[in-house]
């Protein structure tokens, strides 16, 4: 029995509405399965993927890199859209898995399957690890969608949608010319702690600030989805402000040590910014 543990990008695809189709016309449903197989197999091979198996109307494959998995998923969706025979939804996760003979097992497989189930028709949803892994690929754009507690997954999973149109990635935010008066966005606070698990805490701090500012009369506050889309992008703040059509941006960092919290906050207006360092204070917010 051949076994090996590897880091792999696992991709799950699923035909939307296949169960209902099978109930109405089983002959046509079986024909669609063949078309789906013929569509996906060569694309998976083109991007150095490994076809694992079919699961009912779904397909499971693995790739050695997250980028190859995403490129393959985009081309699969593009080709499926052109054929106009059926719609797919796709989920991708990068993690450690166990390869045994011609199959693959592990939490990485389970998370990819759950992300696929959460995806919308015609969409590609990816995990946070995939999103980070492809962040240096300028031709691939992804945007935060939601954080969700998935079945049989211990920690909540942050999901992102790959944005594409006609086989080409599209920008998450389109540039605008005029700035909305009295408007701001709260960018995700950077986790400065050594513990990577504090990432959820710093994200929670950001959400709390967004919720509080949203209650201020006369102040337009951009929602969390648009703000969170710029995490890990390393973009110029003036560019972000222009893309979101804002007069101000709020960013900062959080360092948590036990029950103490150090916060640094920057309020940016056009080319000017004010920096406020709060020092250490009691940590009253828990996540």
C-alpha positions in Angstrom: 0.0 0.0 0.0 1.6 3.3 -1.2 1.1 6.3 1.2 2.6 9.8 1.3 1.7 13.0 3.1 1.9 16.2 1.0 0.9 19.8 0.8 -1.7 20.0 -2.0 -4.4 22.2 -3.4 -7.6 20.1 -3.5 -10.4 21.2 -5.8 -14.0 20.0 -5.8 -16.5 20.8 -8.5 -20.2 20.1 -8.5 -22.9 20.4 -11.1 -25.6 22.8 -10.0 -29.1 21.3 -9.8 -28.0 17.8 -10.9 -30.3 15.9 -8.5 -33.4 17.7 -9.9 -32.2 17.1 -13.4 -31.7 13.4 -12.7 -35.3 13.2 -11.5 -36.7 14.8 -14.6 -34.6 13.2 -17.3 -32.0 10.6 -16.3 -30.8 10.0 -19.9 -29.9 13.7 -20.3 -28.4 13.8 -16.8 -26.0 10.9 -17.7 -25.1 12.7 -20.9 -24.2 15.8 -18.9 -22.0 13.7 -16.6 -20.0 12.6 -19.7 -19.8 16.2 -21.0 -18.6 17.3 -17.5 -15.9 14.6 -17.5 -14.7 15.4 -21.0 -14.6 19.1 -20.2 -12.7 18.9 -16.9 -10.1 16.1 -17.5 -8.0 17.8 -20.2 -8.0 21.1 -18.3 -6.9 19.5 -15.0 -4.1 17.8 -16.9 -3.1 21.0 -18.7 -2.4 22.7 -15.3 -0.5 19.7 -14.0 -3.3 18.5 -11.9 -4.2 15.0 -10.7 -7.7 13.6 -11.4 -8.7 11.8 -8.2 -12.2 10.6 -8.8 -15.8 11.4 -9.5 -18.2 11.7 -6.6 -21.7 11.5 -8.0 -22.0 14.6 -10.1 -18.9 16.1 -8.6 -15.2 15.9 -9.4 -12.2 15.8 -7.1 -8.7 16.7 -8.2 -5.4 17.8 -6.6 -2.6 20.2 -7.7 0.9 20.8 -6.3 0.3 24.5 -6.2 -2.6 26.7 -5.4 -2.1 28.9 -8.4 -2.4 25.9 -10.8 -5.6 24.9 -9.1 -7.1 28.4 -9.4 -6.0 28.8 -13.1 -7.6 25.4 -13.8 -10.8 26.4 -12.0 -11.1 29.6 -14.0 -10.6 27.8 -17.3 -13.1 25.1 -16.3 -15.8 27.8 -15.4 -15.0 29.7 -18.6 -15.3 26.6 -20.8 -18.5 25.5 -18.9 -20.0 28.9 -19.5 -19.3 28.8 -23.2 -20.8 25.3 -23.6 -24.0 26.5 -21.8 -25.1 22.9 -21.0 -24.9 23.2 -17.2 -23.4 25.3 -14.4 -20.7 24.4 -11.9 -19.6 25.6 -8.5 -16.1 25.0 -7.3 -14.2 25.0 -4.0 -10.5 25.0 -3.4 -8.3 24.5 -0.3 -4.6 24.3 0.2 -3.5 22.0 3.1 -1.8 18.8 4.2 -3.4 15.6 2.8 -2.6 11.9 2.7 -2.3 10.3 -0.7 -3.0 6.6 -0.6 -2.8 4.6 -3.9 -5.3 6.5 -6.1 -7.2 8.4 -3.4 -6.5 11.3 -1.0 -7.7 11.9 2.6 -7.4 14.4 5.4 -8.8 17.7 6.7 -7.6 19.5 3.6 -10.0 17.3 1.5 -12.9 17.9 3.9 -12.4 21.7 4.0 -12.3 21.9 0.1 -15.5 19.9 -0.1 -17.3 22.1 2.4 -16.1 25.3 0.6 -17.5 23.9 -2.6 -20.8 23.3 -1.0 -20.9 26.9 0.2 -20.1 28.3 -3.2 -22.7 30.0 -5.4 -23.6 28.8 -8.9 -21.0 29.6 -11.5 -18.5 30.7 -8.8 -15.1 29.7 -7.5 -14.7 29.9 -3.7 -11.3 29.5 -2.1 -10.0 29.2 1.5 -7.8 31.9 3.2 -4.7 29.8 2.6 -5.3 29.7 -1.1 -6.1 33.5 -1.1 -2.8 34.3 0.6 -0.9 31.9 -1.7 -2.1 33.6 -4.9 -1.9 37.2 -3.5 1.3 37.8 -5.5 -0.4 36.8 -8.8 -1.5 40.1 -10.3 -3.7 38.4 -12.9 -5.8 36.6 -10.2 -8.2 38.7 -8.2 -10.1 37.3 -5.1 -12.4 39.0 -2.7 -13.5 38.1 0.8 -17.1 36.7 0.9 -17.8 35.4 4.4 -16.5 33.5 7.4 -18.4 30.4 8.3 -18.3 27.5 10.7 -18.2 24.4 8.5 -19.4 20.9 9.4 -16.5 18.8 10.8 -14.1 21.7 10.7 -12.9 22.9 14.2 -12.2 26.6 13.3 -14.4 29.0 11.3 -13.2 29.2 7.7 -12.7 32.4 5.8 -13.9 32.1 2.2 -13.0 34.2 -0.8 -14.4 34.4 -4.3 -12.2 34.3 -7.4 -13.2 37.1 -9.7 -13.1 36.4 -13.4 -14.9 37.4 -16.6 -14.5 35.7 -19.9 -11.4 33.9 -18.6 -9.8 37.1 -17.4 -9.6 38.2 -13.8 -11.6 41.4 -13.1 -10.8 44.0 -10.5 -12.5 43.7 -7.1 -13.2 47.4 -7.0 -13.5 49.7 -10.0 -11.9 53.2 -9.9 -14.1 56.2 -9.4 -13.4 59.8 -10.0 -15.2 61.7 -7.2 -14.8 61.2 -3.5 -17.9 60.7 -1.3 -18.0 63.3 1.4 -17.5 62.3 5.1 -16.8 58.7 4.2 -14.3 56.1 5.5 -13.3 52.5 5.5 -11.7 50.5 8.3 -9.0 48.3 6.8 -8.2 45.0 8.6 -6.0 45.6 11.6 -2.6 43.8 11.3 -2.0 41.1 13.8 1.4 41.9 15.4 1.4 39.0 17.8 3.6 36.0 17.4 0.6 33.7 17.7 -1.0 33.3 14.2 -4.3 32.3 15.9 -4.7 35.9 17.0 -5.5 36.7 13.4 -9.2 36.1 14.2 -8.9 38.4 17.2 -7.5 41.3 15.1 -10.2 40.7 12.5 -12.8 40.9 15.2 -11.4 44.2 16.5 -11.8 45.6 13.0 -15.4 44.4 12.7 -16.2 46.0 16.1 -14.8 49.4 14.9 -16.8 49.2 11.7 -20.0 48.5 13.6 -19.4 51.4 16.0 -18.5 53.9 13.3 -21.6 52.8 11.3 -23.7 54.3 14.0 -22.2 57.8 13.7 -24.8 60.1 12.0 -23.6 61.7 8.7 -20.7 59.3 8.3 -20.6 56.9 5.4 -18.8 53.7 6.4 -17.8 51.0 3.8 -19.0 47.5 4.7 -16.6 44.8 6.0 -16.7 42.8 2.7 -15.2 45.7 0.7 -12.7 46.6 3.4 -11.5 43.0 4.0 -10.9 42.6 0.3 -7.7 44.7 0.6 -6.1 42.5 3.2 -2.6 41.3 2.2 -2.7 43.4 -1.0 0.1 45.8 0.0 -1.6 48.6 -2.0 -1.0 52.3 -1.7 -3.5 53.8 0.7 -4.4 56.6 -1.7 -5.2 54.0 -4.4 -7.4 52.1 -2.0 -9.2 55.4 -1.1 -9.7 56.2 -4.7 -11.1 52.7 -5.6 -13.5 52.8 -2.6 -14.5 56.4 -3.3 -13.6 57.7 0.2 -12.2 60.8 1.9 -10.7 58.8 4.8 -9.1 55.5 5.7 -8.6 54.0 9.1 -5.9 51.3 9.6 -3.9 50.0 12.5 -2.3 47.1 14.2 -3.1 45.0 17.3 -0.6 43.2 19.6 -2.2 41.0 22.3 -0.3 39.7 25.3 -2.4 37.9 27.9 -5.1 40.2 29.0 -3.4 43.3 27.6 -3.7 44.9 24.2 -1.5 47.3 22.4 -3.3 49.2 19.6 -1.9 51.6 16.9 -4.3 53.5 14.7 -3.8 55.7 11.7 -6.5 58.0 10.2 -5.6 59.0 6.7 -7.1 61.9 4.7 -5.8 62.2 1.1 -2.0 62.6 1.7 -2.1 63.5 5.4 -2.4 61.1 8.3 -2.5 61.3 12.1 -1.0 58.5 14.1 -2.3 57.6 17.6 -0.5 55.1 19.7 -2.5 54.0 22.7 0.1 52.0 24.6 -1.0 49.1 26.7 -4.5 48.9 28.1 -6.8 46.2 29.6 -8.2 44.0 26.9 -12.0 44.1 27.3 -13.0 42.5 24.0 -12.8 38.7 23.7 -13.2 36.5 20.6 
